[in-house]
Amino acid sequence: MRRSARPPVRPSAVVGCALAAQLAGCNPASTRPSLSPLPEARTVEIEAKVPQATERMAKELRAQRIPVTRVEPRDGWFETPWFDAESGDSTAAPPLGAGVVKLRGWVGPGRPKHSEATVELVYRDRVDPSLPWRELERAVPSDAGVAKRVGEVLEIFEPRKGIEPLPADSTAPARRAPDGRGPGAPAVRPDSARARPGIAPADADSAPPRPTGRP
């Protein structure tokens, strides 16, 4: 029985698959969505590796009534469902208007032993089936109550403002005098120069003048 030959694989099909993988985040197995944060998203640094930083950020957000329900530590990704901006409860209401919002977070490697977390908070301002859903999303204003709650979480990971770092040599131990006294103590003469009982110290000013010639 003669087998039917397989159709040849067109080069364009291979290129198309590779391009689709790149648009999906350069990793077809990643759980991250194929979208970038909005320009208004905030980025903070976390002193932890990506999996631990992702879980820590999600935990802090939940403490502020931000219902993070999906957390992917390996891929550095977390998000909420659409939820009520005031109560923090998930809602079945259509995502329309600033009263129903959604949060997404991306976590990636930063400097050694640190990660960078980018968080966006969005709402949909209108319904338009002719546009992609991403183009309907807008950043929640920073003065909104829910945005302030998210900001409080991000400030946990930001350096304190108004505190100057210590000088580089401020951690060095203060040098002490030979007798154990702290810096700034008056100098102490060696034992050979200390005053002995019954003998006045031989200072340069008090020493008798040497004879300059015969009497």
N, C-alpha and C positions, 0 to 999 in steps of 0.2 A: 504493500500500500504506500502510495507516494504521499509524503508529508508536504503540507503547504508551507511555503517559505514565509517567514515573518517579515512584515514590512520594515524597511530600514528606518532607523531613528533619525529624524531630521535635526541638524545642528540648531535650528531655531528653537526647537522644543527644549533642548538642553539649556540653551541660554535663557529661555523663559522661566524654567524651573529655578535656575540660579538667581534670577532677578526677583522672583517671588519670595525666595528665602531671605534675600537682603531686605526687602520691604517688610518682612515679618520680624525684623530685629536682628538679622544676621545669624540667627539660630532657630531653625525650624522647630526645635523641641522646647523653646522657651515659652513660658506662660505669659510673658509680657505682651501687651497689645502693640500693634504696629502704629503707634502715634507718639509724638513728642509733646513734652509739657508746653503749656501756654507761656508766652513771654512773661506774664505776671506771676508765674510760679516762683516760690521761694526755695532757696537751697541752703542747707545748713550742714555742718560737719559733725560727725559722730565718731567718737573714739572707740571703734569696734569694727570687726570685719563685717562684710555685707550681710550674711545671714543673721548675726546677732543684732546688727544695727536695724535691720528691717523689723525684727520682732520687738525691739525696744521702742521704736517709733510707733508701731501699732498699739502697743500697750499704753503709752502715754496719751495717744489720741483717744482711746476708749475711756480713759479716766476723765476726759473733758467732754463726754457725751457725743463723741464722734464715732458712729457705729462701724468700725472697720470689721468687715466680715470675711474678707479674702486676704490672706497673707501667704506669699510665696518667698520664703527666706532664701532659697537657693538662687532664685532669679532676681531677688531684690525688687519685689513688687508687692504693693498692697492697694486696696481700694475699698470703698463703701458702696452700698446700694444707693439709690436715690432716697434721701431721707428728709424729714421735716427739719428745716433750719433752726427752728426755735426749740423744739423738744428733743431733737436728736433721734427720734424714732423712725424706723423704716416706714415708708408709706407706699400705698398702691396708687396714689394720685399721679396723674400724668406729670412728667417733669417739665413744668412750664412756669416761668417766673422765678424770682429770687427766693421764694419761700420753700422751694424744693431744690436741694443741692446734692452734689456728689463730689467726693474727694478721691484723688488718685495720688500714688506716691511711687517714685523711682529711687532706688538705692544702688549706687555704683561705687567701685573702689576709688579712694582718694590717695592722699599721701600715706606713707607707711603706717600700718596699724590704725588707719582711719578710713571712713567711708563718707560719701556725700549723698545726702537725701534731698530730693526735690519733690515738693508737695504742691499740688494745684487743687483749688476748690472752685467748682464751676456750677452754672445753672444754664438753662435753655431759655432764650428770650422770646422764641416764637416757634411755630410749627410750620414747616415747609417741606413737603415730601420731595420736592425737586432738588433739594440740597442734601449733601452728605450730613449725617447727624453731627459730625465733629464741627462743621462750620456753623452750627446753630448754638454752640456752647460759648459762654462768656465767663470771664473771671468774676467771682463774687467780690463786690467792693470791700476794701480793707476795713471800712468802718462798720460793717455789718457785724451783728453779735456773733454769728457762727464763725466769721473770719477772725474775730478777736480771740475766740477760744482756740482756734488752730494756731494763731500767732503766739499764744501763751505756751503752747507745746513746743513750738520751734525755738522760742527764747530759752528753753531749758538747755538746749545744745549750743547756744551762741555764747561767746565769751562775755564776761561781765564788762559793762561799760563804766568808764570813769576810774578804773583801777589800773595804775601803771605797773608794768612788770618790774620785778626786782632787778637791780644791776647784776651784771654777770659775775662780779666778785663778791656779792653780798652774802652768798652762802658759805664763803670760806670762813673757817674758825678764826676768831680774833686772836692775834698773837699776844702772849702774856709775858710779863717780865720774868727774869730767872727765879725770883722769890715767889712766883705764883700769883702776883697781883695782876690786875687787869691792865689794859692799855691806858696810857696816860699817867700811870703811876710814876713818881719821881725815881730817878735812877738810884741804884744802890751800889755803893762801893764794894769791891771785893774784900774778902776777909783781911787781906794784908793791909788794906787802907783804912779799915775801921778803927775807931778810937779805942785805945786800950786803957784799962784802969790806971788813972794817975798820969796819963800822958795825953797832952792836948794834941789834936790833929794837926799835922804839919801842912797847913795850907800855903799856897804860894804867896799870899799877901801877908801872912803872919810869920813866915820864916825870917829869922834874923839875917841881916845883910852880911854878905861875905866881905872880908877885909880886902880892900883894893890895893894896899901897899903897906910898907913898914911904917910903924908909928914914928 
